[in-house]
Amino acid sequence: MKPTRLTTQALLTAAALAPASLASAAISDINSLVLQERLFNDFPGTTLTIVDNDLSSLSITESDFVDDGQGGNFTNRHVAWLSEDNVNPRKFVTAEGFDFSVDVNLTAVEQTPAKEAGIYLETFIGGTMQFIVKTGTGEIAAFGGGFPGVSSTNDGSGNGLEFDGRTYNDGETVNMRVLYTPGDGAGGSVPATVEYFIDDVSSGVLDFGNLENGVIPDSQLGVYGQFPPDILFAIDNTVSAVYSNFSITPLLTGAIEGDYDDGGQVEQTDLDFVLSNWGDTDVSDVTAWINFPGGGAFDGLVDQNELDGVLLNWGSTSAPDFSGSSVPEPAALGFVAALGLVARRRTA
């Protein structure tokens, strides 16, 4: 149906009334780490040394574990969250596909109980997802936070050992990678999937089974180390985890450019969405907006670029060719002229 509800006055009104709020920008804007030391702190008297070079490298070294007599002698846990501003952890949403990888090296003088290091994702309502390597047992595993679980040493899934049964050796540097592909949202028929990799050895593509059908909104993503000491508090109980070569990139899907509600066609609902959010900087809760082709390269502000996505692709039901400029349909061109708006052509 040809749209008839947009007017210049409606556009100006929407811009004037749109709320000004803080938001997460594109995944490509992630540039730093935010430290959360002693998330677990059963041993507050340890010597903890952290060297943070943002996405270049991070090292966490801890020693001098002693019994403080207060009980709860389990472990210490330290986390470094991905961030866009080196102050706040970056918040992720269900519709954002991502490809996150990092090199991990875990070394412990005392191998048991098992120390852990790896990729870490946390939400308030969903708990934590941990993709880890362990000393001692050498297990490589992922579990928790609504993510499908895998293990290199336990075939409880009935599908055999994951990662070809590979185990981790103390002091080894491995590349750990999580590939998250969104589905069509909660209650949808297209499942979100995740694939874990150790040095390019895949776990296989696994479907999510949670209510959100994917990553829970407002999730924080990063790396962590968890260091339970020897129960006898050995003289040298130093543990060190080193992370390097961080990489986080958006995972693009086959969404239609301008289809901001992921409804399968560029139409009135997409136009309404742009107008109702005109001038806004917080659209992180909307499916297929940030980092999807449907949302384009979102620059942190709903403005002419997002309007162009609708006008130049009006009525489209197939993914555009991103190798060149989008070509507006005739109906869209007439629509632009009627509004007195100049829609810029967008290039890849």
Residue pairs with C-beta under 8 A, 6 or more apart in sequence:
1 267
1 268
2 331
2 335
3 267
3 268
3 271
3 314
3 335
5 268
5 271
5 272
6 271
6 275
6 335
6 339
7 339
8 339
8 340
8 341
10 275
11 275
11 278
11 339
11 341
14 275
14 276
14 277
14 278
14 279
15 278
15 279
16 279
18 276
18 277
18 278
18 279
18 280
18 302
19 280
19 282
20 279
20 280
20 281
21 280
21 281
21 282
22 281
22 282
23 281
23 282
23 283
23 284
23 300
24 84
24 90
24 91
24 92
24 93
24 284
24 290
25 84
25 298
25 299
25 300
26 250
26 290
26 291
26 297
26 298
26 299
26 300
27 96
27 98
27 248
27 249
27 250
27 290
27 291
28 249
28 250
28 291
28 297
29 84
30 55
30 82
30 83
30 84
30 90
30 248
31 54
31 55
31 83
31 84
31 86
32 54
32 55
32 82
32 83
32 84
32 85
32 86
33 52
33 54
33 55
33 58
33 80
33 81
33 82
33 83
33 86
33 222
34 80
34 81
34 82
34 83
34 86
34 87
34 88
34 89
34 222
35 50
35 52
35 78
35 79
35 80
35 81
36 78
36 79
36 80
36 81
37 48
37 50
37 78
38 44
38 48
38 76
38 77
38 78
39 77
39 78
39 79
39 224
40 74
40 75
40 76
40 77
40 226
41 76
42 72
42 73
42 74
42 75
42 76
43 65
43 66
43 68
43 73
43 76
43 229
44 68
45 64
45 66
45 68
46 62
46 63
46 64
46 65
46 66
46 76
47 62
47 63
47 64
48 60
48 61
48 62
48 76
48 78
49 59
49 60
49 61
49 62
50 58
50 59
50 60
50 61
50 78
51 57
51 58
51 59
52 58
52 80
54 86
55 246
55 248
56 244
56 246
57 242
57 243
57 244
57 245
58 80
58 223
58 242
58 243
58 244
59 240
59 241
59 242
59 243
60 78
60 80
60 225
60 240
60 241
60 242
61 238
61 239
61 240
61 241
62 76
62 78
62 225
62 227
62 238
62 239
62 240
63 236
63 237
63 238
63 239
64 237
65 76
65 227
65 229
65 230
65 233
65 237
66 233
67 73
67 233
73 229
73 231
74 228
75 226
75 227
75 228
76 226
76 227
76 228
77 224
77 225
77 226
77 227
78 224
78 225
79 120
79 122
79 222
79 223
79 224
80 222
80 223
80 224
80 243
81 89
81 90
81 220
81 221
81 222
82 89
82 90
82 100
82 220
82 221
82 222
82 248
83 89
83 90
84 90
89 220
89 222
90 220
90 221
91 217
91 218
91 219
91 220
91 284
92 98
92 121
92 215
92 217
92 218
92 219
92 220
92 221
93 215
93 217
93 218
93 219
93 284
93 285
93 290
94 182
94 185
94 186
94 192
94 212
94 213
94 214
94 215
94 216
94 217
94 287
95 182
95 185
95 214
95 262
95 286
95 287
95 288
95 289
95 290
95 292
96 180
96 182
96 215
96 250
96 290
96 291
97 180
97 181
97 182
97 250
97 251
97 252
97 253
97 291
97 292
98 178
98 179
98 180
98 221
98 248
98 249
98 250
98 251
98 291
99 177
99 178
99 179
99 180
99 247
99 248
99 249
99 250
99 251
100 119
100 177
100 178
100 180
100 221
100 247
100 248
101 175
101 176
101 177
101 178
101 197
101 245
101 246
101 247
102 119
102 175
102 176
102 177
102 223
102 243
102 244
102 245
102 246
102 247
103 173
103 174
103 175
103 176
103 243
103 244
103 245
104 117
104 118
104 133
104 173
104 174
104 175
104 176
104 223
104 241
104 242
104 243
105 171
105 172
105 173
105 174
105 240
105 241
105 242
105 243
105 244
106 115
106 116
106 117
106 133
106 135
106 168
106 170
106 171
106 225
106 239
106 240
106 241
107 170
107 171
107 239
107 240
107 241
108 115
108 135
108 170
108 227
108 237
108 238
108 239
108 240
109 234
109 236
109 237
109 238
109 239
110 229
110 230
110 234
110 236
110 237
111 135
111 136
111 170
112 135
112 136
112 230
113 136
113 228
113 229
113 230
113 231
114 134
114 135
114 136
114 137
114 139
114 228
115 134
115 135
115 136
115 225
115 226
115 227
115 228
115 239
115 241
116 130
116 132
116 133
116 134
116 224
116 225
116 226
116 227
117 132
117 133
117 223
117 224
117 225
117 226
117 241
117 243
118 130
118 131
118 132
118 133
118 176
118 223
118 224
119 129
119 130
119 131
119 132
119 176
119 178
119 221
119 222
119 223
119 224
120 128
120 129
120 130
120 131
120 221
120 222
120 223
120 224
121 128
121 129
121 145
121 147
121 215
121 219
121 220
121 221
121 222
122 128
122 129
122 145
122 219
122 220
123 145
123 216
123 217
123 218
123 219
123 220
124 218
125 216
126 145
126 146
126 210
126 212
126 216
126 219
127 144
127 145
127 146
128 144
128 145
129 142
129 143
129 144
129 145
129 146
129 147
130 141
130 142
130 143
130 144
130 145
130 224
131 141
131 142
131 176
131 178
131 196
132 139
132 140
132 141
132 142
133 139
133 140
133 168
133 174
133 176
133 198
134 140
134 141
134 168
135 168
135 170
137 153
137 167
138 152
138 153
138 167
138 168
138 169
139 151
139 152
139 153
139 154
139 167
139 168
140 151
140 152
140 153
140 162
140 163
140 166
140 167
140 168
140 198
141 149
141 150
141 151
141 152
141 153
141 154
142 148
142 149
142 150
142 151
142 196
142 203
143 149
143 150
143 151
145 216
145 219
146 208
146 209
146 210
146 212
146 215
146 216
147 194
147 208
148 194
148 206
148 207
148 208
148 209
149 157
150 157
150 162
150 163
150 196
150 203
150 206
151 157
151 161
151 162
152 161
152 162
152 163
152 165
152 166
152 167
152 198
153 161
153 165
153 167
154 161
155 161
162 196
162 203
162 204
163 196
163 198
163 201
163 202
163 203
164 201
166 198
166 201
168 174
173 242
174 198
174 199
175 197
175 198
175 199
175 200
175 245
176 196
176 197
176 198
177 196
177 197
177 198
178 194
178 195
178 196
178 197
179 194
179 195
179 196
179 197
179 251
180 192
180 193
180 194
180 214
180 215
180 251
181 192
181 193
181 194
181 195
181 251
181 253
182 192
182 214
182 215
182 253
183 190
183 191
183 192
183 193
183 208
183 213
183 214
184 190
184 213
184 262
184 287
185 213
185 214
185 262
185 287
186 211
186 212
186 213
187 213
188 213
191 207
191 208
191 213
192 207
192 208
192 213
192 214
192 215
193 205
193 206
193 207
193 208
194 205
194 206
194 208
195 202
195 203
195 204
195 205
195 206
196 202
196 203
197 203
208 214
210 216
217 284
217 285
221 248
223 243
225 239
225 241
227 239
229 237
230 237
250 291
251 291
252 291
252 292
252 293
253 292
253 293
254 293
254 319
255 262
255 288
255 292
255 293
255 294
255 295
255 319
256 264
256 265
256 266
256 293
256 294
256 313
256 316
256 317
256 318
256 319
256 320
257 266
257 293
257 294
257 296
257 309
257 312
257 313
257 316
257 319
257 320
257 322
257 326
258 266
258 270
258 294
258 309
258 310
258 311
258 312
258 313
258 314
258 316
259 265
259 266
259 270
259 288
259 294
259 313
259 316
260 270
260 273
260 274
260 286
260 288
260 289
260 294
260 295
260 306
260 309
260 310
261 269
261 270
261 273
261 286
261 287
261 288
262 287
262 288
262 292
262 294
263 269
263 270
264 317
265 315
265 316
265 317
266 309
266 310
266 313
266 314
266 315
266 316
266 317
267 314
267 315
270 309
270 310
271 310
273 286
274 302
274 306
274 307
274 309
274 310
277 283
277 302
278 302
278 303
279 301
279 302
279 303
280 301
280 302
281 300
281 301
281 302
283 289
283 290
283 298
283 302
284 290
288 294
288 295
289 295
289 298
290 298
291 298
293 319
293 320
293 322
294 309
295 306
295 309
296 305
296 306
296 309
296 346
298 306
299 305
304 343
304 344
305 344
305 346
307 341
307 343
308 343
308 344
308 345
308 346
309 346
311 328
311 332
311 335
311 336
311 341
311 343
312 326
312 327
312 328
312 332
312 343
312 345
312 346
313 320
313 326
313 328
313 329
313 332
314 328
314 329
314 331
314 332
314 335
315 329
315 331
315 332
316 329
320 326
322 348
323 348
324 347
324 348
325 345
325 346
325 347
326 345
326 346
328 336
328 343
332 343
336 342
336 343
